[in-house]
Structures are given as structure tokens and as C-alpha cells.
């Protein structure tokens, strides 16, 4: 146990912006210890973003803050990639915490390519998949229907797929998102790369809400967390389930063991 002050008296289920310093301090300490090799992984609990925002927190969420801490420690920029991993499905959103209306403008060939490249690399290093199979969704219905329902699929996603294949990565797409997540389709790939937050997280949580894990790829350390939020209405009631946090701990431990086995950690 580390003596990190909460910043105020804490009451279960009652968010208080004065506790933000304790939350941020705990994250910073976990990253520092892991980068120093004193711990094997960072496993974070859900944070209340609105509470942190009220205290001046400048990042959209955990993932971006962790990437900033890693970038400062290494002296080089770090590109984080969110992956939701469950027993039946892994998904990665290319764009994350932005409004849906802003997704088309944020989506670029380079962003799609880099997200998929980092995912393929970390599935090999962190998860032990020798040749991970990637399936990229389209942005628009029916993956654009040959341009009739949007140009982004052919103009942005397809060229990224071509670049990835040229590097020897096993990838298909862009695929219609509405037919990617039934059982037979899932059997054909190891991870689905989706174009926006809900496109990735809805199927992942529908198939594995209680045992899904949020894994941040692209960092110089292992980081996992539950795939759900704070649930203040359940805090202190004895009704909250710890299954996703337990799964996050198990996934982090398994990733750490794989890293030690292959010498990559």
C-alpha cells in the first residue's frame, strides 16, 4: 500500500473534485513504479472524468493521460491505442472520446494505419499471437456501398489496408460493420479495428460486459482496466460486481508473464 492522500474525506458514491489530486497522484505513482521496473503492470480502476475536469484535468481520459506520462518519461511521443478484450471479441476504436459528428474529419489514412500497426505489433508482443489477423470495419453503412453512402471507406480506410498488407500484416477491410460481429465472422479474425468509439465498444460490451478488459496498447508498459465506469449509484451498496476488475488483473498478469517469457518486457 502506498500512502497517497485522497485530498478530502471520501464518502462512497459521492464524487468530490477535491479528491482529484489523490486520483491523479495514484496514476502517476503507478506509472513511475512500473517504468522503474518495480512493478510489472499498471491496473487502473474507473475514474470519474467530470470530477477530474472540475479540478482542471486537461486530458479526455485515462488513456491520453497515461500516454502523456509515458511520453514525458521517455522523451518521445507515444501513441496510445485502446483495446477492449473479452473472451469472445477484441475491438479497437480508431477515434475514441470525440463526438460522433467529428469522427469523419478526425479519421485519416495515417491514423487508421498507425492504429492497426500498433495493434498488430502489441498482439504479437503482449499476447503471443505470431501473426494476428485484423479486420477493419468501414465507417459508413455497407462500408460506403462503393461511394454511394460515403467516400471515407474507399478514400481513407482502403489505402491504409493496402499499406498494412504491404508490410505483411494479415488484414481485411473495410468491412460492413453490421455483419462483422456474429460468431462465424468473429472466428475469422483476432481483433476488429473500428472507426469510432461506440462501433467498437457496443459489440465488445454486449458480448463480455462482466469480463471485458480495457487494454492500452502502444505504451512502454502494460496497462489494463475494467471496461466500465464508476457506477456511483452502486458504490457502498454491496451490489457492485468486481468481475471486470478481477479480469483486468488476470489479463495484466498474463501479459506480464508473456513478456517475461519472450524477453520483450
C-alpha positions as CSV (number, residue, x, y, z in Angstrom):
1,X,0.0,0.0,0.0
2,X,1.3,3.5,-0.9
3,X,0.3,6.4,1.3
4,X,-1.3,8.7,-1.3
5,X,-3.6,11.3,0.3
6,X,-7.2,11.3,-1.1
7,X,-7.4,15.1,-0.9
8,X,-10.6,15.1,1.2
9,X,-12.8,12.8,3.3
10,X,-14.2,10.2,0.9
11,X,-17.8,9.0,1.0
12,X,-18.9,6.1,-1.1
13,X,-20.9,7.2,-4.1
14,X,-20.4,10.9,-3.5
15,X,-18.0,12.4,-6.1
16,X,-15.9,15.4,-4.9
17,X,-13.5,17.4,-7.1
18,X,-11.1,17.7,-4.1
19,X,-10.3,14.0,-4.5
20,X,-8.9,14.6,-7.9
21,X,-5.4,15.2,-6.6
22,X,-5.4,11.7,-5.0
23,X,-6.6,10.1,-8.1
24,X,-4.0,11.7,-10.3
25,X,-1.3,11.0,-7.8
26,X,-2.2,7.3,-7.7
27,X,-2.0,7.1,-11.5
28,X,1.4,9.0,-11.6
29,X,2.8,6.7,-8.9
30,X,1.7,3.6,-10.7
31,X,3.3,4.7,-13.9
32,X,6.5,5.7,-12.2
33,X,6.9,2.4,-10.4
34,X,6.2,0.4,-13.5
35,X,8.6,2.3,-15.7
36,X,11.2,1.8,-13.0
37,X,10.7,-1.9,-13.1
38,X,9.4,-2.2,-9.6
39,X,6.0,-3.4,-10.7
40,X,5.1,-5.4,-13.8
41,X,1.9,-3.6,-14.9
42,X,-0.5,-0.7,-14.3
43,X,-4.1,-1.8,-13.5
44,X,-6.4,1.2,-13.1
45,X,-9.8,1.5,-11.6
46,X,-12.5,3.6,-13.3
47,X,-12.2,7.4,-12.9
48,X,-14.9,10.0,-12.8
49,X,-13.8,12.3,-15.6
50,X,-16.3,15.0,-14.7
51,X,-14.8,15.2,-11.2
52,X,-11.3,15.5,-12.7
53,X,-12.4,18.1,-15.2
54,X,-13.8,20.2,-12.4
55,X,-10.4,20.1,-10.8
56,X,-8.6,21.2,-14.0
57,X,-7.7,17.8,-15.5
58,X,-6.6,18.6,-19.1
59,X,-7.0,15.2,-20.7
60,X,-10.1,13.5,-22.3
61,X,-9.5,10.4,-20.1
62,X,-7.1,7.8,-18.6
63,X,-5.6,6.7,-21.9
64,X,-4.5,10.1,-23.0
65,X,-3.1,10.9,-19.6
66,X,-1.1,7.7,-19.4
67,X,0.3,8.4,-22.9
68,X,1.4,11.9,-21.8
69,X,3.2,10.5,-18.7
70,X,4.9,7.9,-20.8
71,X,6.0,10.4,-23.5
72,X,7.5,12.7,-20.8
73,X,9.3,9.8,-19.2
74,X,10.8,8.6,-22.5
75,X,11.3,11.9,-24.2
76,X,9.5,10.7,-27.3
77,X,5.8,10.8,-28.3
78,X,3.7,7.8,-27.5
79,X,0.6,6.8,-29.5
80,X,-1.9,5.0,-27.2
81,X,-4.4,2.5,-28.7
82,X,-7.5,1.4,-26.7
83,X,-8.4,-2.2,-27.0
84,X,-11.4,-3.9,-25.3
85,X,-10.6,-7.5,-24.8
86,X,-13.1,-10.2,-23.8
87,X,-13.3,-14.0,-24.1
88,X,-15.2,-13.7,-27.4
89,X,-14.1,-10.5,-29.0
90,X,-11.3,-7.9,-29.1
91,X,-12.1,-4.5,-30.6
92,X,-10.1,-1.3,-31.1
93,X,-11.6,2.1,-31.8
94,X,-9.5,4.3,-34.2
95,X,-11.1,7.5,-32.8
96,X,-12.1,7.5,-29.2
97,X,-13.5,10.2,-27.0
98,X,-14.9,12.7,-29.5
99,X,-18.4,13.5,-30.6
100,X,-19.8,11.3,-33.4
101,X,-20.2,14.4,-35.7
102,X,-16.4,15.0,-35.5
103,X,-15.4,11.5,-36.5
104,X,-15.2,11.8,-40.3
105,X,-12.9,14.9,-40.0
106,X,-10.7,13.2,-37.5
107,X,-10.3,10.0,-39.5
108,X,-7.2,9.9,-41.6
109,X,-5.4,7.2,-43.5
110,X,-2.4,7.7,-41.3
111,X,-4.4,7.3,-38.1
112,X,-6.1,4.1,-39.3
113,X,-2.7,2.7,-40.5
114,X,-0.9,3.6,-37.2
115,X,-3.7,2.3,-35.0
116,X,-3.8,-1.0,-36.8
117,X,0.1,-1.3,-37.0
118,X,0.4,-0.8,-33.2
119,X,-2.4,-3.3,-32.6
120,X,-0.7,-5.9,-34.7
121,X,2.6,-5.3,-33.0
122,X,1.3,-5.5,-29.5
123,X,-0.9,-8.5,-30.1
124,X,2.4,-10.3,-31.1
125,X,4.5,-8.9,-28.2
126,X,2.0,-8.7,-25.4
127,X,-0.5,-11.5,-26.3
128,X,1.8,-14.0,-28.0
129,X,0.0,-14.1,-31.4
130,X,2.6,-14.8,-34.1
131,X,0.5,-13.5,-37.0
132,X,-2.5,-11.6,-35.7
133,X,-5.5,-11.3,-38.0
134,X,-7.0,-7.9,-38.3
135,X,-10.5,-7.0,-39.6
136,X,-11.1,-3.3,-40.3
137,X,-14.6,-2.0,-40.3
138,X,-16.0,0.6,-42.6
139,X,-17.1,4.0,-41.4
140,X,-20.4,4.2,-43.3
141,X,-23.2,1.7,-43.7
142,X,-22.2,-1.2,-46.0
143,X,-18.7,0.2,-45.9
144,X,-19.8,3.1,-48.2
145,X,-21.6,1.0,-50.8
146,X,-19.0,1.8,-53.5
147,X,-19.2,5.5,-52.6
148,X,-23.0,5.8,-52.7
149,X,-23.1,6.0,-48.9
150,X,-19.9,7.9,-48.2
151,X,-16.4,8.3,-49.6
152,X,-14.3,7.7,-46.5
153,X,-14.2,3.9,-46.8
154,X,-12.5,4.0,-50.2
155,X,-10.5,7.2,-49.7
156,X,-9.2,6.6,-46.2
157,X,-9.6,3.1,-44.9
158,X,-8.9,1.1,-48.1
159,X,-5.5,2.8,-48.7
160,X,-4.5,2.1,-45.0
161,X,-5.3,-1.6,-45.6
162,X,-3.1,-1.7,-48.7
163,X,-0.2,-0.2,-46.7
164,X,-0.7,-2.7,-43.9
165,X,-0.7,-5.7,-46.3
166,X,2.4,-4.4,-47.9
167,X,4.1,-4.7,-44.5
168,X,3.0,-8.4,-44.2
169,X,0.2,-7.7,-41.8
170,X,-2.8,-10.1,-42.1
171,X,-5.7,-7.7,-42.6
172,X,-9.0,-7.4,-44.4
173,X,-11.4,-4.5,-44.9
174,X,-13.1,-2.2,-44.9
175,X,-15.9,-4.5,-44.0
176,X,-19.6,-3.6,-43.3
177,X,-19.8,-3.2,-39.5
178,X,-23.2,-4.7,-39.3
179,X,-22.0,-8.1,-40.4
180,X,-18.7,-8.2,-38.5
181,X,-19.7,-9.4,-35.1
182,X,-21.7,-12.6,-35.5
183,X,-20.0,-15.9,-34.4
184,X,-18.8,-17.0,-37.8
185,X,-17.4,-13.6,-38.7
186,X,-15.6,-13.3,-35.3
187,X,-13.9,-16.7,-35.9
188,X,-12.1,-15.2,-38.9
189,X,-10.1,-12.5,-37.1
190,X,-8.3,-11.8,-33.8
191,X,-9.2,-8.2,-33.5
192,X,-11.7,-5.8,-35.0
193,X,-10.4,-2.3,-35.8
194,X,-13.4,0.0,-35.7
195,X,-13.7,3.6,-36.8
196,X,-15.3,5.2,-33.7
197,X,-15.9,4.6,-30.0
198,X,-19.4,3.0,-30.0
199,X,-18.8,1.0,-33.1
200,X,-16.1,-0.9,-31.2
201,X,-17.5,-0.8,-27.6
202,X,-21.1,-1.8,-28.2
203,X,-20.3,-5.3,-29.5
204,X,-17.5,-5.8,-27.1
205,X,-19.6,-4.9,-24.1
206,X,-22.6,-6.8,-25.4
207,X,-20.6,-10.0,-25.6
208,X,-18.5,-9.6,-22.5
209,X,-19.6,-6.8,-20.1
210,X,-18.7,-8.6,-16.9
211,X,-15.3,-10.0,-18.0
212,X,-14.2,-7.4,-20.7
213,X,-11.0,-5.6,-20.1
214,X,-9.7,-2.3,-21.4
215,X,-6.1,-2.7,-22.5
216,X,-4.0,0.2,-23.6
217,X,-1.7,-0.8,-26.4
218,X,1.3,1.3,-27.7
219,X,2.6,2.2,-24.2
220,X,6.0,1.2,-22.9
221,X,4.3,-0.7,-20.1
222,X,1.3,-2.9,-19.6
223,X,-1.9,-1.2,-18.7
224,X,-5.3,-2.7,-18.1
225,X,-8.6,-1.6,-16.5
226,X,-12.2,-2.6,-16.2
227,X,-14.3,-1.9,-19.3
228,X,-17.0,0.1,-17.3
229,X,-17.3,3.3,-15.4
230,X,-17.5,4.4,-11.8
231,X,-21.2,3.4,-11.1
232,X,-21.5,5.8,-8.2
233,X,-25.1,4.6,-7.7
234,X,-23.8,1.2,-6.7
235,X,-20.8,2.4,-4.5
236,X,-21.2,1.3,-0.9
237,X,-24.3,-0.7,-1.5
238,X,-22.6,-4.1,-1.8
239,X,-24.2,-4.7,-5.2
240,X,-21.3,-3.7,-7.4
241,X,-19.6,-6.6,-9.2
242,X,-15.8,-6.8,-9.2
243,X,-15.6,-9.3,-12.1
244,X,-14.2,-6.9,-14.7
245,X,-11.5,-5.6,-12.3
246,X,-10.5,-9.2,-11.5
247,X,-10.4,-9.9,-15.2
248,X,-8.2,-6.8,-15.7
249,X,-5.8,-8.1,-13.0
250,X,-5.6,-11.5,-14.6
251,X,-5.0,-10.1,-18.1
252,X,-2.2,-7.8,-16.9
253,X,-0.6,-10.7,-15.1
254,X,-0.8,-12.9,-18.2
255,X,0.6,-10.2,-20.4
256,X,3.5,-9.7,-17.9
257,X,4.3,-13.4,-18.0
258,X,4.3,-13.5,-21.8
259,X,6.6,-10.5,-21.9
260,X,9.0,-12.2,-19.4
261,X,8.8,-15.4,-21.4
262,X,9.8,-13.8,-24.7
263,X,12.1,-11.2,-23.2
264,X,10.1,-8.2,-24.5
265,X,9.2,-6.8,-21.1
